[in-house]
Amino acid sequence: MFKSGFIGIIGKPNTGKSTLMNLVVGEKVAISSHKPQTTRNRIMGIKTTGTAQFIFLDTPGIHEARTPLNRQMVSTAMRVLGDVNVLLLLADAGTPTGRDDDFIIRSLRDISIPVILVINKIDLMGKEKLLPLIDELRGLYPFEEIVPVSALKGFNVDRLLGVIEKILPEGPLYFPEEMITDRPERFLAAEMIRERITILTHKEVPYSTAVVIESFKEDTAKGLLRIQATIHVEKDSQKGIIIGRKGSMLKRIGTGARQEMERFFNTRVYLELFVRVQKDWAQDARMLGEFGYPNE
């Protein structure tokens, strides 16, 4: 009997949702960083074994949204609740529950989908603290099961997959065995650039940045990919930070993104980056759509 189905991954920002999915899939299909709200879109990661196909849907962190972009991100995450067979609610072992957790738990009360509570980052705490935390969280919702893991270290993730497989229905092979994501190469390239920006810049800059791939062409004669991308920011001051002194920051962003692309696409990459000010784009519904964040 072959099983297959869709598994939604939800939780507060920065609980390790993308790290967990990347680990399970065995390839980096969703960008991640130590900064919250790195994920903006719904990202699919696919893992196929001899007995099952797990189709994971990584989502933006659910939080109290104040801007149009953030509201769109939360809406994207909440829509997953009605589209999956199983939900994984990720909690950070080191972060006390708060208002965002209460909002998520209230949202779960209206659905009938099995919910597995995944307590992540347990490598950062001792067993003497973990057991009381499990007891505390157990009372919040009738979870199908509670599974402590470390997505960073890979601890207990095989057990988590076993729990999920028991719940998944019998089903077909939805995607070819070698497929690991449904996202096109242009999207992945843009995310790799945005990841470098998120890692290398600070304060409001990562959250005011959008990346658009202008050109993505294979140069067969030279055996490389030629990629042109525009980094959009909201203010002139942010453009200056992205470019850096004599172009130093833009060079660091480009070098890091190019190396990641070459590893992922398994070919040489020629990457050109441009920076453009698009005033207050994160507040503009039309621009949000153009930059890949439609209000669906």
Secondary structure, 3 states (H helix, E strand, C coil): CCEEEEEEEEECCCCCHHHHHHHHHCCCCCCCCCCCCCCCCCEEEEEECCCEEEEEEECCCCCCCCCHHHHHHHHHHHHHHHCCCEEEEEEECCCCCCHHHHHHHHHHCCCCCCEEEEEECHHHCCHHHHHHHHHHHHCCCCCCEEEECECCCCECHHHHHHHHHHHCCECCCCCCCCCCCCCCHHHHHHHHHHHHHHHHCCCCCHHHCEEEEEEEEEECCCCEEEEEEEEEECCHHHHHHHHCHHHHHHHHHHHHHHHHHHHHHCCEEEEEEEEEECCCHHHCHHHHHHCCCCCC
